Amino acid sequence: MAPSAAQLFARIGTATPPRPPRILMHRAVVLGGSVAGLMAARVLADHAEEVLIVERDPTEGDGPRPGVPQGTQVHALLPAGQTQLERWFPGFTAGALDAGAPDFGDVQGKVYINDELRQVPDPPGARPALITTRPFLESQVRRRVLRRANVRMVYGRAEGLLFAEDGVRGAVYVPDGADEPVEVEAGLVVDAMGRSSRLNDWLERHGWPPAPMRRMPIKLNYASALFERDESVSDAWAVISQTTPGNGRVPRIGGVLSVEGDRWLMLVAGYDEDRPSRDAAEYAQRCRRHFPSMFGDIAERGRMIGSVITYHQADSRRRDFHAVDRLPAGLIAAGDAVASFNPVYGQGMTSAMLHASCLSAWLQGGPDVTSEPARPYFDRVRVIVDAAWQVSTFADLGLPHITEGHPRGYRVIRWASDLLLRASMTDEPTCRRLNSVTAMETHPAALAKPGVVLRALRLRLLGRI
């Protein structure tokens, strides 16, 4: 019997160390050196004599890269992502803490839903949470990947693929500072070029069908600022505040994270026409008016480092490579090049790490990567994408400016989801189960079990929620 999506999800997200290396090809090329590309390169280091990463932006130092416009904004590494980092880089958490990631011991973060503080129980034996800026975390991954003797990075602009009769045989890039393109032969090419990937265009140009694209117009607007951390201003460590749509509420989300360098990174976000600006006074006013008190305290009394930086994401999108009837061999895509979600749910980096484990599971089977399309890989990736898409886009369907795309039975599912959210505010078992799903540790099917909904309904009938 074929495993269910939930069973596959659990296998992909395992913490079990990978099997010993098994060389399947001379060279692999990874287009893109962000989290998705770096994680793919780490996996490929066990299966290729040489791994070449082609990255557009210089990556020296820990600063944000031009190719990641959202890199200055708040990023969340979900627990499932931290598990994968420990799987592929044993001791990663301890090393990141030694490098400057903040460690607040057993101090719990705070989550506010519609101005009501929600309990956030830690799982038994939980490791210290990694809360950092995106550039810091990415640099920690990059350093570990490039320590592998068979991995190297070059800087340049990816320009296309080299095609053979049955698939891809390499990639083309223009080195930084050069005018002429360079062709690189490879047994496998990984597209990790993010949301702006041109892979579909390259496929169509050479007679291959593109992956179908799905979009959801979220119209998300971010504004973030860094502050010196000051205990006299606030003792905030990690705070998330969410206002859900309904009953006249305007949907918004905000976050305060204590990050490396003894700083706070604070974000406020709205949707559609609710757009935070770069004006520091407006930012402070928004923090005070629409979010818990520590937001206003930090914005008004904290010392801002730099300026307010804004970011807009028009949609969530996914490219369904599993649905393509004719795939070229020697090619896969990973990370945002496959799917990118509403970033307020923090699924992006963790999904990319799980894609790397999908790649490992496929390669451990010993495929002929030069002649066999990577369908088993894309089938596994679909499980991860479907799970993240279900959580984030279903929540986004409640946004007032999204008027289309609601599935059959949406009202019933919405009612059950709201019931579970309400139950999680006071009932620890429900809270743990819901947190496990949103942390991408457990498949969303765990919330659809009758016993889970019945427990929440019983709590409501007893007047406890």
Sequence and secondary structure as in RCSB ss.txt:
>XXXX:A:sequence
MAPSAAQLFARIGTATPPRPPRILMHRAVVLGGSVAGLMAARVLADHAEEVLIVERDPTEGDGPRPGVPQGTQVH
ALLPAGQTQLERWFPGFTAGALDAGAPDFGDVQGKVYINDELRQVPDPPGARPALITTRPFLESQVRRRVLRRAN
VRMVYGRAEGLLFAEDGVRGAVYVPDGADEPVEVEAGLVVDAMGRSSRLNDWLERHGWPPAPMRRMPIKLNYASA
LFERDESVSDAWAVISQTTPGNGRVPRIGGVLSVEGDRWLMLVAGYDEDRPSRDAAEYAQRCRRHFPSMFGDIAE
RGRMIGSVITYHQADSRRRDFHAVDRLPAGLIAAGDAVASFNPVYGQGMTSAMLHASCLSAWLQGGPDVTSEPAR
PYFDRVRVIVDAAWQVSTFADLGLPHITEGHPRGYRVIRWASDLLLRASMTDEPTCRRLNSVTAMETHPAALAKP
GVVLRALRLRLLGRI
>XXXX:A:secstr
    HHHHHHHHT  S        EEEEEEE  SHHHHHHHHHHTTTEEEEEEEESS   SSS  TT TTTTS  
   HHHHHHHHHHSTTHHHHHHHTT    TT   EEEETTEEE     TT        HHHHHHHHHHHHHTSTT
EEEEEEEEEEEEE SSBEEEEEEEETT SS EEEE SEEEE  GGG  HHHHHHHTT     EEEE   EEEEEE
EEE  TTT   SEEEEEE SBTTB  EEEEEEEETTTEEEEEEEEETT    S HHHHHHHHHHHS HHHHHHHH
HS EEEEEEEEEE  EEEE GGG SS  BTEEE GGGTEE  GGG  HHHHHHHHHHHHHHHHHT   TTTS  H
HHHHHHHHHHHHHHHHHHHHHTTSTT  S   TTHHHHHHHHHHHHHHHTT HHHHHHHHHHHTTSS GGGGSSH
HHHHHHHHHHHTT  
